[in-house]
């Protein structure tokens, strides 16, 4: 997937930009809303629109890890 960008928002979602194919845990395709070139993926686990973010993280006080672990990739 060329030209795909993922940005981690502090205590918020992953912002994924570019041409992506998204599937659920069973391999079923997840429809990207028409015309969207960037989607926000939930990382707090509380969204009612999973896998997409609905802003619930800000209401529940989601506190993500400060940074990625160096050398973990």
C-alpha positions as a LaTeX table, in Angstrom:
\begin{tabular}{lrrr}
\hline
Residue & $x$ (\AA) & $y$ (\AA) & $z$ (\AA) \\
\hline
Unk1 & 0.00 & 0.00 & 0.00 \\
Unk2 & 1.87 & 3.02 & $-1.23$ \\
Unk3 & 1.17 & 6.47 & 0.14 \\
Unk4 & $-0.46$ & 5.31 & 3.38 \\
Unk5 & 0.25 & 7.37 & 6.48 \\
Unk6 & $-0.59$ & 6.52 & 10.10 \\
Unk7 & $-0.44$ & 9.16 & 12.83 \\
Unk8 & $-0.93$ & 8.41 & 16.50 \\
Unk9 & $-2.93$ & 11.08 & 18.30 \\
Unk10 & $-2.00$ & 11.60 & 21.96 \\
Unk11 & $-4.64$ & 9.73 & 24.01 \\
Unk12 & $-6.74$ & 9.46 & 20.87 \\
Unk13 & $-7.22$ & 7.46 & 17.67 \\
Unk14 & $-4.89$ & 6.31 & 14.96 \\
Unk15 & $-5.38$ & 8.56 & 11.93 \\
Unk16 & $-4.91$ & 6.53 & 8.75 \\
Unk17 & $-4.64$ & 8.43 & 5.46 \\
Unk18 & $-4.39$ & 7.06 & 1.96 \\
Unk19 & $-5.77$ & 4.12 & 0.03 \\
Unk20 & $-6.46$ & 1.33 & 2.53 \\
Unk21 & $-8.31$ & $-1.95$ & 2.69 \\
Unk22 & $-9.70$ & $-2.62$ & 6.16 \\
Unk23 & $-10.96$ & $-5.97$ & 7.41 \\
Unk24 & $-12.30$ & $-7.26$ & 10.72 \\
Unk25 & $-10.84$ & $-10.08$ & 12.80 \\
Unk26 & $-12.68$ & $-12.64$ & 10.66 \\
Unk27 & $-11.31$ & $-11.22$ & 7.42 \\
Unk28 & $-14.56$ & $-9.55$ & 6.41 \\
Unk29 & $-14.17$ & $-6.20$ & 4.67 \\
Unk30 & $-15.01$ & $-3.08$ & 6.64 \\
Unk31 & $-16.56$ & $-0.40$ & 4.46 \\
Unk32 & $-14.74$ & 2.91 & 4.52 \\
Unk33 & $-17.24$ & 5.79 & 4.42 \\
Unk34 & $-17.61$ & 7.10 & 0.86 \\
Unk35 & $-15.26$ & 9.93 & $-0.01$ \\
Unk36 & $-13.10$ & 9.47 & 3.10 \\
Unk37 & $-9.36$ & 9.63 & 2.50 \\
Unk38 & $-8.55$ & 9.67 & 6.23 \\
Unk39 & $-10.17$ & 7.52 & 8.91 \\
Unk40 & $-9.76$ & 7.61 & 12.68 \\
Unk41 & $-9.41$ & 4.13 & 14.16 \\
Unk42 & $-10.37$ & 3.58 & 17.80 \\
Unk43 & $-7.61$ & 2.59 & 20.16 \\
Unk44 & $-9.36$ & 3.05 & 23.52 \\
Unk45 & $-11.75$ & 0.14 & 22.89 \\
Unk46 & $-14.86$ & 2.06 & 23.95 \\
Unk47 & $-16.11$ & 3.45 & 20.63 \\
Unk48 & $-19.66$ & 2.50 & 19.64 \\
Unk49 & $-18.62$ & 2.73 & 15.98 \\
Unk50 & $-15.65$ & 0.33 & 16.09 \\
Unk51 & $-13.30$ & 0.10 & 14.38 \\
Unk52 & $-13.80$ & 3.83 & 13.87 \\
Unk53 & $-13.31$ & 6.42 & 16.61 \\
Unk54 & $-16.41$ & 8.22 & 17.89 \\
Unk55 & $-14.65$ & 10.48 & 20.42 \\
Unk56 & $-15.47$ & 8.33 & 23.46 \\
Unk57 & $-11.78$ & 8.33 & 24.47 \\
Unk58 & $-12.14$ & 11.94 & 25.62 \\
Unk59 & $-15.22$ & 11.13 & 27.73 \\
Unk60 & $-13.69$ & 8.14 & 29.53 \\
Unk61 & $-10.27$ & 9.67 & 30.18 \\
Unk62 & $-8.34$ & 7.25 & 27.97 \\
Unk63 & $-4.64$ & 7.48 & 28.81 \\
Unk64 & $-2.43$ & 5.83 & 26.20 \\
Unk65 & 1.17 & 4.82 & 26.63 \\
Unk66 & 3.39 & 7.86 & 26.36 \\
Unk67 & 5.40 & 6.63 & 23.38 \\
Unk68 & 6.10 & 3.58 & 21.31 \\
Unk69 & 8.73 & 1.22 & 22.70 \\
Unk70 & 12.03 & 1.84 & 20.86 \\
Unk71 & 13.15 & $-1.05$ & 18.70 \\
Unk72 & 9.87 & $-2.93$ & 19.04 \\
Unk73 & 9.09 & $-3.03$ & 15.32 \\
\hline
\end{tabular}
